[in-house]
Amino acid sequence: MELFRTVIVFAALLHGSVAFASEDPCALADVTDVERVLGGAIVPVPVEEIGEETAPYCLWATAGRKAEIKIEIWSDAELPVLNMPDAESYFVKLEAEARSRPGFMALDGFGARAFEEDGTIVLLKAERVIVLDSVRVHPEHLRRLASQIAGRF
């Protein structure tokens, strides 16, 4: 499994991400917890299926991508690419966009500002925007995982 994490981080670096040694997105959650949330074992996703990423990220998926979670960490190093001066500004922008769509829900209890909208949880913590996108993941399970991740910052 450690090889899998190394491959994901290396793929992120190859695709323009600046992954900080202390902020490996894959290390923010225990593999066992992620597999429990996904409902199956994590399998590698080919880099060509992921695309180019700007922020450090990790993509956890089950076989055939039946369920998946992608985490991105946006810090001051990546935000200029989006013409955003800081994490607060980016969070406010994402939150305003999400509020305009059905399904928006402000979240409490993460030790951070947070909201959820259509399979995505966005957190503002420690001057970072942490985005968890999910496909075919139970919302309550994703919230639990987001809470664990927020606790690591």
VEXTIZA-297683 format. One record per residue: x, y, z of N, C-alpha, C in turn. Coordinates in steps of 0.05 Angstrom, whole numbers, plus 5000, padded with zeros to 4 digits. Example, Ala and Ser with C-alpha at 12.3 -4.5 7.8 and 13.67 -1.06 7.14 Angstrom:
# residues 2
526448865156524649105156526449345156;525749555142527349795143525850015157;
//
This chain:
# residues 153
501749765000500050005000501850255000;504150245013505850475014506850534985;507250334969508050374941505850524926;503350454932501050584919501050884926;501450944952501551234960503851374946;506151244944508451374931507851424902;506551244888505851274860503851514857;501951534874499951754872501452024876;503152044896504552294901506452354878;507752154867509552194844507952294820;505652174816503852254794503052544797;502452624821501752904826504053094820;506453014827508753174821509253194791;508852974777509252974748507153154734;504853194746502753344733502553624745;504753734755504854014762504154074791;503653884807503053944835505553974851;505354144871507554174889506654044916;507253794919506453654943508553704965;507653804987509453865009509953605024;512353555032513053305046511253265070;510553475084508953455108505953445102;505253475077502453495069501753305046;502553055049501852855029498852805032;497152885013494252845016493452555022;494952365011494352085016494752005045;496552145058497152085086495252205106;493352355096491452495114489252305124;489052075112486951885121488151605122;487251455141488151175144486851005121;488450845108487550685086485150515093;485150395117482950235127480350395128;480550645138478250815140477150885113;478950945094478151015067476750785054;477850545057476650305045473850255057;473650305082470950265095468950465083;469750715079468050915068467350845039;469350745024468850674996467250414993;467350245013465949995011467549784996;470149814994471849624980474749704980;476449524970479349574969480049794950;482049954957483050164940484750034918;484350124893485950034870487150284857;489450254844490750484830489050574807;489050834802487650954779489851054761;489850974735491951064717491951374715;494351484715494751774714493251894690;493251764668491851874644488851904648;487751764668484951784674484352014694;486452104707486152314727486252594715;488052634697488452894684490453064700;490753304690492753484703491453614727;493053624748492153744773494053974781;492954174794494554394803495254364832;493254294848493654264877494553984884;496053944906496653674915494053524919;493953274910491553124912492052824917;489952684924490052394925487352294915;487452084900484951964890484851674899;482851614915482351344924479951234909;480151004897477950884882477850584885;475450474882475150184882475350084853;475349824850475549704823473349814805;474149874781472249984762471250264769;472450384789471750654799468750664806;467850444818465050424827464550624849;466550684865466450894886469151024887;469151284891471751424893471551674910;473851754920474151994935476752124926;476552384920478952534912479152764932;481552794943482053014962484153194949;483553454950485453664940485953854963;488453944965489254134986490254384972;488754604974489454854962490655034983;493155114979494555294997495455544982;496855724995497755964982499555914958;500855684958502655614936501155564910;498755454911497155384887495055594880;494155744899491855924894492356144873;494756244870495156444848494356344820;494556084816493755974790490856024785;489256034807486356084805485656384808;487756554808487456844814486056894840;486756734860485656764887487956854905;487557064921489657164938490256984963;488156844972488556674996486356464998;486656295018484756075021481956175029;481856375045479256485053477656575028;478956715010477656814986476656584969;478256374966477556144950475156004963;475255964989473055835003470455984999;470556255003468156425000467056394972;468756384952467956354924466456084920;467755874929466555604926463855584942;463855704965461455704982459155854968;459756084956457656244942456556084918;458355954904457455794881455655564890;456555434911454955204922452255284933;452155524945449555624956447555664934;448455714910446555774888445355514876;446255284886445255034875443754884897;441854714889440354554909442354354922;441754294947443354104962445554224979;445854484979447854614996447154575025;449154515041448754485070451354575084;451054775102453254855119453754625139;456254575145456954365164458354475188;457654365211458854435237460354185248;462054235267463354015281465953925269;467054065251469553985238471954135249;471454335267473654505276474654685253;472954715234473554875210470954975198;471155175181468755255166468455045144;466054955139465554735120462754745109;462554635085459954595073459954345055;457554255049457254015032455254085010;455853974987454054014964454453794944;452453624939452453424918455053254918;455553114940457852934941460553064945;460553324951463053464956462953594983;465153574998465453715023467853905020;467554155028469654355026470154455054;472654455063473454555089475454785086;475254975104477255185106478655155133;481155075133482555025158485555065154;486755195173489655235173490655365147;489155575138489855725114489955545089;488255335089488055155066485155105060;484555055035481954965027482354665020;480854505034480954215030478354135017;478554014993476253934978476153624976;473953514985473553224982471253184963;471853084939469753014919469352714921;466852634919466252344920464252264899;464452014891462651884873461651634885;459051604888457751364899458851294927;458951504944459851474972457551584989;456851435010454751515028455551785041;453851985040454552255051455452245080;454152095097454952085125457751965129;458351765113461051645114463151855105;462552005084464352205074464752425096;462652505109462852705131464652605153;464452345160466152235181469052245173;469652175148472352185138473352475137;471752655128472452945128473153045155;471652955175472253035202474952935212;475552685205478152575212480352725199;480052795173482052935159482453215170;480253355176480453625188481953615214;481653405229483053375255486053355252;487053295229489953265225491253535218;489753745215490954005209491054175234;
//
